[in-house]
Amino acid sequence: MNINFELFDAGYIFAGFVLGTIFCLFIISKLKKEIKMLKRQYEKKSIGADDSSLKVKTLENKIATLEAALKKQMENNS
């Protein structure tokens, strides 16, 4: 009689470990998907930031060119 109860106890413990492992694996896979999604969002934002800084540099170069042309034109008119 004690052997049956011990087998049931061992079975419950084993089933608990199996269910706990499955539950943990489910949570881990869900977290991995979230991490991948956040990495993609970060990459998109960093690419956008690079584009913005490139646009600013381009505009600064254009302004410098226009200022130089304006200065040259003003010297020619004087």
C-alpha positions as CSV (number, residue, x, y, z in Angstrom):
1,M,0.0,0.0,0.0
2,N,2.8,2.5,0.8
3,I,4.5,1.7,-2.5
4,N,1.4,2.8,-4.4
5,F,1.3,6.1,-2.5
6,E,5.0,6.6,-3.1
7,L,4.6,6.0,-6.8
8,F,1.7,8.5,-6.9
9,D,3.9,11.0,-5.0
10,A,6.8,10.4,-7.4
11,G,4.4,10.7,-10.3
12,Y,3.0,14.0,-9.0
13,I,6.4,15.4,-8.5
14,F,7.5,14.3,-12.0
15,A,4.4,15.8,-13.5
16,G,5.0,19.0,-11.6
17,F,8.5,19.2,-13.0
18,V,7.3,18.5,-16.5
19,L,4.5,21.1,-16.3
20,G,6.9,23.6,-14.7
21,T,9.5,23.1,-17.5
22,I,6.8,23.5,-20.2
23,F,5.6,26.7,-18.5
24,C,9.1,28.1,-18.2
25,L,9.9,27.3,-21.9
26,F,6.7,29.0,-23.0
27,I,7.5,32.1,-21.0
28,I,11.1,32.1,-22.3
29,S,10.0,31.8,-25.9
30,K,7.5,34.6,-25.4
31,L,10.3,36.8,-24.0
32,K,12.6,36.0,-26.8
33,K,10.0,37.1,-29.3
34,E,9.6,40.4,-27.4
35,I,13.4,40.9,-27.4
36,K,13.6,40.4,-31.1
37,M,10.7,42.9,-31.6
38,L,12.4,45.5,-29.4
39,K,15.7,45.0,-31.2
40,R,14.0,45.6,-34.6
41,Q,12.4,48.8,-33.2
42,Y,15.7,50.0,-31.8
43,E,17.4,49.3,-35.2
44,K,14.7,51.3,-37.0
45,K,15.0,54.2,-34.6
46,S,18.8,54.2,-34.9
47,I,18.6,54.1,-38.7
48,G,16.2,57.0,-38.5
49,A,18.5,58.9,-36.2
50,D,21.4,58.4,-38.7
51,D,19.2,59.7,-41.5
52,S,18.3,62.8,-39.5
53,S,21.9,63.6,-38.6
54,L,22.9,63.1,-42.3
55,K,20.1,65.5,-43.3
56,V,21.3,68.1,-40.8
57,K,24.9,67.8,-42.1
58,T,23.7,68.2,-45.7
59,L,21.7,71.3,-44.8
60,E,24.6,72.8,-42.9
61,N,26.8,72.3,-45.9
62,K,24.3,73.9,-48.2
63,I,24.0,76.9,-45.9
64,A,27.8,77.2,-45.8
65,T,27.9,77.1,-49.6
66,L,25.1,79.8,-49.9
67,E,26.8,82.0,-47.3
68,A,30.1,81.8,-49.2
69,A,28.4,82.6,-52.5
70,L,26.5,85.5,-50.9
71,K,29.8,86.9,-49.4
72,K,31.5,86.6,-52.8
73,Q,28.7,88.3,-54.5
74,M,28.7,91.1,-52.0
75,E,32.4,91.6,-52.4
76,N,32.0,91.8,-56.2
77,N,29.2,94.4,-55.9
78,S,31.2,96.6,-53.5
